[in-house]
């Protein structure tokens, strides 16, 4: 084992910041929590955990090295992520009055539907891709990690976001009657939309 306690604390803090940044997973959690409460959202959180295993493993296996060696690839990823976030934000603002439940892809009932939506949300999430492929190697020397180190990194990558997602889903589920108010929903959509745009504009300069 080569990781220190401080390494793990710093990485956990970065994962917390990643969770607190609005993105596709937040929108999916809000959609299912509003439409069906916590019981509809927790399978999605578990589905997200699949991606939180896949991305760090891919980074550790060397995909991050390829991105780091080819500066243009990282630059392209950043601008793609920027465009995705800005477009998502603009669409959310444009449809601020639309009920979340109108998106049947996210709100389809059933545990497996929620689990699948979670996997799709995280595996296609540019925020997660950029973090694990571009940021994770900055915390650890991936050429020296042991099997125990890899298990710890993957474990933290799953546990921190999972706790955050379940807590967030529980909060939204309890407050869903308020969120269902058209006026409140419009304000949430506008706030989330502008937050996504801001995040998108920040990505290229960070």
Secondary structure by P-SEA (a helix, b strand, c coil): ccccaaaaaaaaaaaaaaaacccaaaaaaaaaaaaccccccaaaaaaaaaaaaaaaaaaaacaaaaaaacaaaaaaaaaaaaaaaaaaaaaaaaacccccccccccccccaaaaaaaaaaaaaacaaaaaaaacccccccccccccaaaaaaaaaaacaaaaaaaaaaaaaaaaaccccccaaaaaaaaaaaaaaaaaaaaacccc
